[in-house]
C-alpha cells in the first residue's frame, strides 16, 4: 500500500503542477486532506490560494503536525456548500483534488457532490480517483484498512466506466489519463 499510495500521490501532484503551470493564479483545494503534504511537496506554489479541507477533528490534528504557512485550512465537510463560496469569491480557475476520498461514499452522495460543484463552482477542474467495481467487496482485505478492525471505513463507490459520470450533470466531462 505504501508504494501504491506514493505512486498515486505523485500522479496527483503531477496533475496539480500541470494546472498550476497553466493557471498560476489558480485556487487549489485539497478535499479530504488528512495529513497529506501536497502543498509542501509542490514547493509551496505562489498561487492565488491553497486550501486543505477536512473534518474539524482532522484539521485540529493537522494544525498540530503541519502548521499553516501561506496555505489555509478549512475545518468542514466537503458536502457543506459554504466552503465553495470562499473559493468562488476569488473568481479564479479552481482545481479540486480528491485523492483517496470518493470511494468511501455511496453513489448518491458522490452524485450530489458533483451536482453541488456544478452549481457552485462551474468550470472547476476536479482530479480524483475511483475504484473498479470488483474492488468494493475486497476492501476489507486492503492492507491498511484491515488493520483498523471494526472501525475501518468501507469502500462504497465504484464505476465500471468513468465516462458514465458525464450523464450526471450537463457539462460534466471526464478525462481518463
N, C-alpha and C positions, 0 to 999 in steps of 0.2 A: 504494500500500500504506500509506503514512503516513496518509492521510486515513481509509482503512478501519480501520487499527489504532486511531487516535484515536477514531473513532466506536464501535468495539467496546469500547474501554476505558471510554468514557462510559456505554455501556449496562450494563456490568458494575458500574461504580461506582454507578449508579442503583439496581441491584438490591441491592447491598450496603447502601446507605443506607436502603432500604426495610426490610430485615431488621433493621438496627441500630435504626431508629426503633421498630419493633415489639418488639424484644428488646434493650434497652440493656445487658443482662447477657450478651450472646452471646459465643461464641468464634468468631473468624473465622480461617480458614486459606486462604491463597493457595497452591495447589499448582502447581508448575512456575513459580515466581515470577520466575525470571531476574532482571531488573533493574527490574521493574515497581514503581512507587512508589505503589501504591494506598493504602496506609496513610497516606502523607503527603497524597495528593490528597483523601482523606476527612477531612482535618483532624485526624489522629491521635486518632480517637474513643476516648472513655473507656469501653471495653467490658471485659469480664472478661479477655480475652486476644486478641492478634492474632499469628498466626504466618505467616511466609513460608517455604515449603518448597521445596527444590530439591536437586539432587545436590551432594555436598561441594565439588567444584571450582567450581561456580556460586556457592554460598554464600560461598566464600572470596573470590571477586571482589566479590560483593555487599557483603560486610563492608568491603571497601576503599572502595567507591564510595558506599554507602548504609549507614552505621553504624547499628546497632540503637539505638533510643531506648526507648520503652515497648513496642515490638513485639519479637518474638523470632524467631530464625532456626532452622530445623531442616534440617540437612545430611543428607538421607536420601532414598531413592527413595519416590515416592508409593505404590509397591507393597509397601513394607515396613510391616507392620501395627503396628509399635511406636509410631509417631507417633500412631496413633489412641488408644492407651492414655493418652497425655499429654492429649489433647483430651477424651476421655471422662471423665477423672478430675474435671473441673470440674463435671460434672452440669448443664451449662447448654445452652441452644439453640446449635446449631452451624451455621455457614454455611461451605461449602467452595466456593472459586472456582477454576475450571479454565479459564482464558482461553487459547485457542490451544495446548492441550495434547493432548487426547484423540485428535485426528486423526493423531497420529504413532505410535499404537499400533494393533495389529490388533484385530479384534472380540473374539477370545478374551481378550486382555488387558483390554480395556475391560469385558467382562462379568465377568471375575474381580475387577476393581477394584470394580464395583458390588456384587458378592456379598460382598466383604470389608467394604464400607461397611455393608451390611445387617446383617452380624454384629456389627461393632464400634461403629458409630455409627448405630443405628436412629433414624429421625426427623430425621436431618440434612437440611438444605436444600443442594442442590448446584446451582450455577449454572455452566453450561458451554456451549460452542458446538460445533457439529458441521457437517460438510460434506455437501452433497448428493452422491450417487454420481458424477455426471458430472465433478466436480472432481478426483477421485482421479487420473485419467490426465493431468490438466493441471497437476499440482503442479510439475513441472519448469519450467513457464513462469511460475510465481509470481515477481513482480518482485524479491522479496528472496531467495527460495531459489535462483533461477537464478544469482545472483552467487556462490553458495557452491561451485559446481562439483560435483565428485565427492563432496565431504564433506557435501553438503546432505541433511538428513533428507527422507524422503518421506512423503507423505500415505498413510495406510493404512486409516483407518476412516471410514466414512460410512454414513448411513442414509437411505433414501428417506422413511420415515415415522417421526418421532421417537417416537411413541406405541408403536411396536413394542417399545421397551425395557421397557414395563410387563410384558411376558411373561417377562422375565429373572428377576425376583425378586418374591415376594409383597410387596405393599405399596408397590412402586415406582410412583410417579405422576409423569408427565411433563406439565409445563405449557409450552406454546409461547406466547411473547409475541405 
